[in-house]
């Protein structure tokens, strides 16, 4: 299944650098990895990230309507699929002054995830 991630910078003053993108079911979504790797999200193992174009280090310009979009292909093990599969992506960033921001978002559909920074 392909998941689209959109991170929006709503600040009118500060550009933001993306430091991490972590999904509560798939773990680090910036690298492809096998199932059963450590999530680091409070759960013991993660689902497989087959491929991704999500990356850290990108700069989201100030202006209120600027965003960063990426997508990853995740594989869910059929025997472990619940009746619903809801993902939450947590994005962390810093502004040019070194202030840290973090936001977690719940998708309004199962293939679109949005994270918005102040």
Secondary structure, 3 states (H helix, E strand, C coil): CEEEEEEEECCCCCCEEEEEEEECCCEECCCCECCCCCCCCCCCCCCEEEEECCCCCCEECCCCCEEEEEEEEEECCHHHCCCCCCCEEEEEEEECCCCEEEEEEECCECCEEEEEEC
